[in-house]
Each structure stands twice: as C-alpha cells, then as structure tokens.
Amino acid sequence: MKLEIIFLDLTTYKTDPDFYENAVANIFDSNYVNVENQLKHKNVYFVIAFMDNVPCGIVRIALIYKRKTVYCIRQVLVLEKYRNKGIASKMYEKCIPKLKELGATKILSFILQQNIPSKRLHSKFGFYNTPKGYYENTNYDGNGELEEMWCKKI
C-alpha cells in the first residue's frame, strides 16, 4: 500500500482544484467544504493523506486571528478503515515542519477529554495540555464540545 501526504496550500490547490475539492469533501463526507474559499480568506491549510490514491485522512489547520505565529489544528480525521496504520503521525510529520517554515511559534489543538488516541498522538509530537482560553481567541471550539486545549511550542 502506498501512502502519500500532501500539504495543501492555495498554490498546490490551483494545480487541480476539482481533485482537491473532491478529496476533502470525501474525507469530511460533505459537499459544502469550499476548500478554495478557506485557503484564500481564512488562513487555512489542509494536510491530506492518500492511501493508494484514495483520500483517507486530513488535518485542518487555521491561523489564529491576531496571532500571526499561532496556528490551531481544527480537525484531525483518519477514516475508520485506515486507522492504526500511522497515518495521523505521518500527517503531523508533514504539517509541523511546514508550519514552522510559515513562521509558526506555537500550534494549538482542541481534544475531547476521552479521546486517548488523540492525546497519545499529540504527546508523541511534543504537545502538552494547557488551560483553554489561555491564548486569545481560543476559549471556544467549533461545536462547544472539545474539553482540552493542547499546545506545542516550535
């Protein structure tokens, strides 16, 4: 099985917009992602994993408002049949150095308290638990359900 990890920025997206829109929509199981708009206007990046050319995992990263060097991992998702193959680790191996190149000094991530696999993943990459709201504009999450905030200094 061949695993490919792509860091998706606007330049890469423009090489094949339909391909990337479909890949992200398939992973999120939604037709309303609008990848181009996020890449253009919301300072968002995606890391996409492909197993044998099939999209199987994604990390969605956003620059935090007014914090030009702090990024937040908004979603990490590996489709169920591809889990326990090291795909999330490979995506982090791709995204963390790339964020450093972009000038990141910190990366934040919200994690469900009971999500032990996510906590192990984050610990493996040097993240540590920190109080929610410690950083400006981070005392919330998209669904109001993520209980812990983890941080990695770069």
Short mmCIF file of the C-alpha atoms (twelve columns), coordinates in Angstrom:
data_MODEL
# 
_entry.id   MODEL 
# 
loop_
_atom_site.group_PDB 
_atom_site.id 
_atom_site.type_symbol 
_atom_site.label_atom_id 
_atom_site.label_alt_id 
_atom_site.label_comp_id 
_atom_site.label_asym_id 
_atom_site.label_seq_id 
_atom_site.Cartn_x 
_atom_site.Cartn_y 
_atom_site.Cartn_z 
_atom_site.pdbx_PDB_model_num 
ATOM 1   C CA . MET A 1   0.000   0.000  0.000  1 
ATOM 2   C CA . LYS A 2   1.331   3.409  -0.980 1 
ATOM 3   C CA . LEU A 3   0.806   6.355  1.389  1 
ATOM 4   C CA . GLU A 4   1.147   9.933  0.100  1 
ATOM 5   C CA . ILE A 5   0.823   13.020 2.310  1 
ATOM 6   C CA . ILE A 6   0.147   16.433 0.734  1 
ATOM 7   C CA . PHE A 7   0.320   19.829 2.448  1 
ATOM 8   C CA . LEU A 8   -2.441  21.738 0.686  1 
ATOM 9   C CA . ASP A 9   -1.958  25.458 0.281  1 
ATOM 10  C CA . LEU A 10  -3.543  27.690 -2.355 1 
ATOM 11  C CA . THR A 11  -0.710  27.135 -4.864 1 
ATOM 12  C CA . THR A 12  -0.996  23.356 -4.673 1 
ATOM 13  C CA . TYR A 13  -4.789  23.553 -4.739 1 
ATOM 14  C CA . LYS A 14  -4.734  25.511 -8.018 1 
ATOM 15  C CA . THR A 15  -2.872  22.681 -9.776 1 
ATOM 16  C CA . ASP A 16  -6.066  20.571 -9.674 1 
ATOM 17  C CA . PRO A 17  -8.955  22.280 -7.833 1 
ATOM 18  C CA . ASP A 18  -11.595 19.645 -8.602 1 
ATOM 19  C CA . PHE A 19  -9.356  16.843 -7.364 1 
ATOM 20  C CA . TYR A 20  -8.662  18.579 -4.044 1 
ATOM 21  C CA . GLU A 21  -12.268 19.720 -3.518 1 
ATOM 22  C CA . ASN A 22  -13.433 16.142 -4.049 1 
ATOM 23  C CA . ALA A 23  -10.727 14.677 -1.807 1 
ATOM 24  C CA . VAL A 24  -11.604 16.963 1.112  1 
ATOM 25  C CA . ALA A 25  -15.355 16.514 0.566  1 
ATOM 26  C CA . ASN A 26  -14.939 12.725 0.546  1 
ATOM 27  C CA . ILE A 27  -12.995 12.676 3.807  1 
ATOM 28  C CA . PHE A 28  -15.398 15.033 5.582  1 
ATOM 29  C CA . ASP A 29  -18.378 13.327 3.902  1 
ATOM 30  C CA . SER A 30  -19.738 16.731 2.923  1 
ATOM 31  C CA . ASN A 31  -20.187 18.626 -0.314 1 
ATOM 32  C CA . TYR A 32  -20.043 22.037 1.400  1 
ATOM 33  C CA . VAL A 33  -16.399 22.376 2.423  1 
ATOM 34  C CA . ASN A 34  -15.402 25.066 -0.147 1 
ATOM 35  C CA . VAL A 35  -11.673 24.431 0.146  1 
ATOM 36  C CA . GLU A 36  -10.665 27.301 -2.132 1 
ATOM 37  C CA . ASN A 37  -12.509 29.880 -0.039 1 
ATOM 38  C CA . GLN A 38  -10.861 28.617 3.149  1 
ATOM 39  C CA . LEU A 39  -7.401  28.641 1.602  1 
ATOM 40  C CA . LYS A 40  -7.910  32.176 0.243  1 
ATOM 41  C CA . HIS A 41  -9.662  34.004 3.033  1 
ATOM 42  C CA . LYS A 42  -9.444  32.104 6.289  1 
ATOM 43  C CA . ASN A 43  -5.709  31.371 6.511  1 
ATOM 44  C CA . VAL A 44  -6.441  27.657 6.483  1 
ATOM 45  C CA . TYR A 45  -4.232  24.799 5.332  1 
ATOM 46  C CA . PHE A 46  -5.010  21.118 4.904  1 
ATOM 47  C CA . VAL A 47  -2.780  18.073 5.144  1 
ATOM 48  C CA . ILE A 48  -4.342  15.225 3.173  1 
ATOM 49  C CA . ALA A 49  -3.363  11.561 3.284  1 
ATOM 50  C CA . PHE A 50  -3.929  9.297  0.291  1 
ATOM 51  C CA . MET A 51  -3.613  5.516  0.529  1 
ATOM 52  C CA . ASP A 52  -3.233  4.059  -2.962 1 
ATOM 53  C CA . ASN A 53  -4.581  7.382  -4.332 1 
ATOM 54  C CA . VAL A 54  -7.716  7.223  -2.152 1 
ATOM 55  C CA . PRO A 55  -8.185  10.127 0.308  1 
ATOM 56  C CA . CYS A 56  -8.114  8.596  3.777  1 
ATOM 57  C CA . GLY A 57  -7.094  11.269 6.287  1 
ATOM 58  C CA . ILE A 58  -6.995  15.001 6.835  1 
ATOM 59  C CA . VAL A 59  -5.672  17.644 9.201  1 
ATOM 60  C CA . ARG A 60  -7.233  21.116 9.001  1 
ATOM 61  C CA . ILE A 61  -5.071  23.938 10.361 1 
ATOM 62  C CA . ALA A 62  -6.009  27.605 10.813 1 
ATOM 63  C CA . LEU A 63  -4.013  30.692 11.672 1 
ATOM 64  C CA . ILE A 64  -5.479  32.161 14.838 1 
ATOM 65  C CA . TYR A 65  -6.918  35.662 14.471 1 
ATOM 66  C CA . LYS A 66  -4.490  38.416 15.556 1 
ATOM 67  C CA . ARG A 67  -1.810  35.870 16.343 1 
ATOM 68  C CA . LYS A 68  0.372   35.773 13.251 1 
ATOM 69  C CA . THR A 69  2.544   32.997 14.644 1 
ATOM 70  C CA . VAL A 70  -0.022  30.778 16.420 1 
ATOM 71  C CA . TYR A 71  -1.822  28.099 14.425 1 
ATOM 72  C CA . CYS A 72  -4.619  25.824 15.596 1 
ATOM 73  C CA . ILE A 73  -5.313  22.295 14.452 1 
ATOM 74  C CA . ARG A 74  -9.054  22.378 13.950 1 
ATOM 75  C CA . GLN A 75  -9.652  18.793 12.801 1 
ATOM 76  C CA . VAL A 76  -7.724  15.543 12.588 1 
ATOM 77  C CA . LEU A 77  -9.575  12.735 10.889 1 
ATOM 78  C CA . VAL A 78  -8.495  9.351  9.573  1 
ATOM 79  C CA . LEU A 79  -11.267 7.294  8.006  1 
ATOM 80  C CA . GLU A 80  -12.070 4.265  10.142 1 
ATOM 81  C CA . LYS A 81  -10.802 1.564  7.794  1 
ATOM 82  C CA . TYR A 82  -7.395  3.322  7.602  1 
ATOM 83  C CA . ARG A 83  -6.845  3.794  11.341 1 
ATOM 84  C CA . ASN A 84  -3.969  2.231  13.298 1 
ATOM 85  C CA . LYS A 85  -1.627  2.476  10.308 1 
ATOM 86  C CA . GLY A 86  0.344   5.536  11.475 1 
ATOM 87  C CA . ILE A 87  -1.411  7.894  9.050  1 
ATOM 88  C CA . ALA A 88  -2.138  10.630 11.612 1 
ATOM 89  C CA . SER A 89  1.536   10.564 12.666 1 
ATOM 90  C CA . LYS A 90  2.653   10.858 9.045  1 
ATOM 91  C CA . MET A 91  0.334   13.836 8.547  1 
ATOM 92  C CA . TYR A 92  1.812   15.535 11.657 1 
ATOM 93  C CA . GLU A 93  5.338   14.774 10.400 1 
ATOM 94  C CA . LYS A 94  4.409   16.711 7.265  1 
ATOM 95  C CA . CYS A 95  2.470   19.606 8.808  1 
ATOM 96  C CA . ILE A 96  4.602   20.583 11.819 1 
ATOM 97  C CA . PRO A 97  7.798   21.389 9.847  1 
ATOM 98  C CA . LYS A 98  5.697   23.161 7.205  1 
ATOM 99  C CA . LEU A 99  4.043   25.348 9.845  1 
ATOM 100 C CA . LYS A 100 7.492   26.181 11.211 1 
ATOM 101 C CA . GLU A 101 8.503   27.293 7.692  1 
ATOM 102 C CA . LEU A 102 5.413   29.546 7.661  1 
ATOM 103 C CA . GLY A 103 6.617   31.221 10.858 1 
ATOM 104 C CA . ALA A 104 4.614   29.336 13.482 1 
ATOM 105 C CA . THR A 105 5.889   29.636 17.039 1 
ATOM 106 C CA . LYS A 106 3.029   27.651 18.609 1 
ATOM 107 C CA . ILE A 107 0.439   25.131 17.495 1 
ATOM 108 C CA . LEU A 108 -2.756  24.607 19.489 1 
ATOM 109 C CA . SER A 109 -5.199  21.712 19.279 1 
ATOM 110 C CA . PHE A 110 -8.550  21.058 20.979 1 
ATOM 111 C CA . ILE A 111 -9.127  17.467 22.104 1 
ATOM 112 C CA . LEU A 112 -12.102 15.648 23.570 1 
ATOM 113 C CA . GLN A 113 -11.237 14.640 27.114 1 
ATOM 114 C CA . GLN A 114 -11.951 10.958 26.438 1 
ATOM 115 C CA . ASN A 115 -10.010 10.835 23.138 1 
ATOM 116 C CA . ILE A 116 -6.984  8.916  24.392 1 
ATOM 117 C CA . PRO A 117 -5.579  8.110  20.893 1 
ATOM 118 C CA . SER A 118 -5.532  11.841 20.074 1 
ATOM 119 C CA . LYS A 119 -3.807  12.639 23.367 1 
ATOM 120 C CA . ARG A 120 -1.164  9.979  22.610 1 
ATOM 121 C CA . LEU A 121 -0.638  11.430 19.131 1 
ATOM 122 C CA . HIS A 122 -0.237  14.948 20.456 1 
ATOM 123 C CA . SER A 123 2.093   13.840 23.265 1 
ATOM 124 C CA . LYS A 124 4.244   11.984 20.737 1 
ATOM 125 C CA . PHE A 125 4.765   15.273 18.889 1 
ATOM 126 C CA . GLY A 126 5.548   17.365 21.959 1 
ATOM 127 C CA . PHE A 127 2.137   18.896 22.665 1 
ATOM 128 C CA . TYR A 128 1.125   19.453 26.287 1 
ATOM 129 C CA . ASN A 129 -2.206  20.199 27.955 1 
ATOM 130 C CA . THR A 130 -2.798  23.899 28.703 1 
ATOM 131 C CA . PRO A 131 -5.878  25.754 30.044 1 
ATOM 132 C CA . LYS A 132 -8.494  26.684 27.446 1 
ATOM 133 C CA . GLY A 133 -8.695  30.427 26.982 1 
ATOM 134 C CA . TYR A 134 -5.045  30.944 27.884 1 
ATOM 135 C CA . TYR A 135 -4.415  32.226 24.352 1 
ATOM 136 C CA . GLU A 136 -6.564  34.997 22.882 1 
ATOM 137 C CA . ASN A 137 -9.453  33.742 20.743 1 
ATOM 138 C CA . THR A 138 -9.120  30.127 21.920 1 
ATOM 139 C CA . ASN A 139 -11.654 29.846 24.719 1 
ATOM 140 C CA . TYR A 140 -14.118 28.192 22.342 1 
ATOM 141 C CA . ASP A 141 -14.255 25.467 19.757 1 
ATOM 142 C CA . GLY A 142 -16.465 24.917 16.754 1 
ATOM 143 C CA . ASN A 143 -19.036 22.689 18.458 1 
ATOM 144 C CA . GLY A 144 -18.600 23.663 22.089 1 
ATOM 145 C CA . GLU A 145 -17.658 20.089 22.965 1 
ATOM 146 C CA . LEU A 146 -13.877 19.921 22.953 1 
ATOM 147 C CA . GLU A 147 -12.733 19.979 26.509 1 
ATOM 148 C CA . GLU A 148 -8.957  20.229 26.451 1 
ATOM 149 C CA . MET A 149 -6.531  22.520 24.684 1 
ATOM 150 C CA . TRP A 150 -3.051  21.250 23.914 1 
ATOM 151 C CA . CYS A 151 -0.081  23.374 22.859 1 
ATOM 152 C CA . LYS A 152 3.238   22.791 21.114 1 
ATOM 153 C CA . LYS A 153 5.954   25.428 21.072 1 
ATOM 154 C CA . ILE A 154 8.124   25.368 17.987 1 
# 
